[in-house]
Every structure is written in C-alpha cells, then in structure tokens.
Amino acid sequence: MPSGSEKIFVAKANHKRLDIYLSQITSEFSRSQLSKMAREGLILINSAPSKPSSQIREGDEITLQIPKLIESNLEIDNQSIEIIYEDQDVLVLNKPPHLPVHPGPGHYSKTLVNRLLAHSDKLSSIGGVVRPGIIHRLDKDTSGIIVIAKNDNSHRSLSLQFQERTISKIYSALVWGIPILNKKTITSAIGRDPNNRKRMAVLESGKKAESAYLIKEIIGDFSLLDVTPKTGRTHQIRVHLKSIGHPIVGDMLYSSKKIPSLERQFLHASYIKILLPSRKKEMEFIAPLAKDLSEFLTLIRTNNNN
C-alpha cells in the first residue's frame, strides 16, 4: 500500500473491537500496529477518530489513514555486524554489548540500525524510518541473538510469532546467590516503577509477565541460569530475578552490588527458535557468550577453585 494514502472498509460485523476486526480483514498491519495507528488518530469510524477498543457496527465506514513515510536521514555506520544466519527474509545477528538497537534520545547514530543500513538496503519498513527491520529489541547492555526482518511480509510473520508466543528464547544470566529451587517459573506482573521512571518493578497493577529459570551451574556465591521468558515486558528478566532476591550480576539499575571486573549486566540472549517465513521451517540459532562474559566466568571459576 503506498504511503500517504487512505483505505476504506465497510464493516460487516457487529460488536467487535476495532483493532481485532481490522487485523482479521487486512494483512497490511498487525493488531499492535493498528492499535498504535488508532491511538494516533489515524483510524476513523464514520469520519470520527476512534480508539483501538471502539466497538464497530455493521455498515460502519472505517478509514485507515496511512501516514506518509519521511525519508530516512540516519547515518550509515560501517562497523561490522556478526551474522549468524541470513536469507531473503531475515537476518539473525549476535548483538555486541553497549550497542543500542535503534536510534533514540542520547544515541542517534551509533546503533545497530545504523550498522544494518551499511549492510543492506532491504529492511522492512513497518517499524518506521528509525527502526527499519526491527521486530524485537535487546537492552543496550544485553548481548546476543536478535532477529531482523528484511521485508514487510517477514516482519508481519515474525511479529505474529512473537505475539502468539510460538518463538522460543533462552537467555544466559549470572545472578547473585543460589536460588532455593533448581528451577522455577516466575509469574509476577510488571509495570513502571512509580518511584523511578527509568526502572520497572513488580506491581499488582502491571502487565502479566512470565519467566522460567533453570540453574545450569553454581560457582561459589553465583549461579548461572538459563532463563526462558514467556512474555516480553521491558526489563522482564532483570526485574523477575531481582524480585526473588537474586539480581543479575553487574546490573546497576536493579542491584547496588558493584563488580569492578564487569562493566554491564551478565545477560546474554543465547538461543532462539523461529519459523522462517518463506521456508516454513523451524530453525534454532545459538550465540556463544560475549567475550567479556566468558572471561568473567573464567575468572570466577578460577577464583572458586583456588
């Protein structure tokens, strides 16, 4: 669909949410994108602005106003990216630490997106001009696997997999102390910390969140965990592990304990299983620990054995 255009539908259903109905009759946008468009006043019902939750009636005229894309003026960064896998639809990358995924306040040029632009001019446009190809994200100081969409069809397919939670992910996390249980599922809801807007917190009023962990190794006063997030809330793993009394080593936002030999949280996206959009085949990808995390593990293992 060309940008800067309109598309008009006549509703053929009653008492359905607007975002749900549109996601069922058009493949142009995901439900989350349609919800965002409605909140921005880009979807009208009978010429009046609507909400994602607006109830439609049969015969309603629904207008989608497709915003005109502004040409990207992002800088191209020729620094290398570590490619685990690439085909015509996706890129699977091993993101280094200390690298933001996309431009934002305080980092407009030195991001993964800027590096992607040097690698390929074929990235999905659904995320807009500052997030081309971006389906999901990792925190700036979290390393590991991230999946990039190279076209809009693959973006929609992968976004749906994330929404329906059919994608499997495992993170490696080193935490303080030894959890009482060898494995556990944490289901505490998460929301914005009312006392610190930079942090998230376990809140009864928060959004549903679920993470499962398994202890892989105990090293002195530390535990190395495999963590499987079942939902995708901001800082979810970091908040959940803090909530059970075992914050991630090096995470200065959620723990006050300093580690001079580690400059960021010990959190690495180590595994993902996705359905490749055009091949209709599930594939698994693994990213070895980043160098700084691997060296820190070697250090504490050595110290523990002495």
Secondary structure, 3 states (H helix, E strand, C coil): CCCCCEEEEECCCCCEEHHHHHHHHCCCCCHHHHHHHHHCCCEEECCEECCCCCEECCCCEEEEECCCCCCCCCCCCCCCCCEEEECCCEEEEEECCCCCCCCECCECCCCHHHHHHHHCCCCCCCCCCCCCCECCCCCCCCEEEEEEECCHHHHHHHHHHHHCCCCEEEEEEEEECCCCCCEEEECCCEEECCCCCCCEEECCCCECCCEEEEEEEEECCEEEEEEEECCCCCCHHHHHHHHCCCCECCCCCCCCCCCCCCCCCCEEEEEEEEEECCCCEEEEEECCCCHHHHHHHHHHHHHHHC
